Amino acid sequence: MCLSVPMQIEAIEGPRARCTAMGQERWADLMLMEGQMPQVGDYVTIELGFIRRVVPEAEALESHALFAEIARALDGEAPKG
């Protein structure tokens, strides 16, 4: 099993997209996206350097909140809420 943080596409240059999430930036290849080409602003998952699917914004933001909670717990902070 692997965990993937949804990333937001900031720019598309040819067959690649610059994506960001939680302070990180990655370039990913669009080659495997058939039929549903993501656009700037979309959230996507990336596997092995390839964009694999578009993620609904609400799902992406919920994932970000859960990952932030996990990070806080690992840092020994009390959960928020």
Secondary structure as GFF3:
##gff-version 3
##sequence-region A 1 81
A	DSSP	beta_strand	7	13	.	.	.	ID=ss1
A	DSSP	beta_strand	16	21	.	.	.	ID=ss2
A	DSSP	beta_strand	24	29	.	.	.	ID=ss3
A	DSSP	beta_strand	43	47	.	.	.	ID=ss4
A	DSSP	beta_strand	50	55	.	.	.	ID=ss5
A	DSSP	alpha_helix	57	74	.	.	.	ID=ss6
###
